[in-house]
Amino acid sequence: MPTVSRFFGIVVFLNYRDHPPPHFHVRYGEDEVTVEIGGGAVTGRMSKRALRLVLEWAALHEDELMRNWDLARARKPLEPIEPLT
């Protein structure tokens, strides 16, 4: 599970060779969600505050997330993405 960003205790990662649609995974404490890139559909449970931060961050970095999705599918090293500050 290569991590691409960390902020406020939130860890964002993508899995190599993951299934479509393009998405990323997020952990915050014991909570975990999957977020669709571009669509924003969320699967799983997370506090509203943390999820709001994740969705804000994802909107800012959609192109970088999609690039990392393509890299992960090709089993290439992922690029770090700036955290939310």
Secondary structure, 3 states (H helix, E strand, C coil): CCEEEEECCEEEECCCCCCCCCEEEEEECCEEEEEECCCCCEEEECCHHHHHHHHHHHHHCHHHHHHHHHHHHCCCCCCCCCCCC
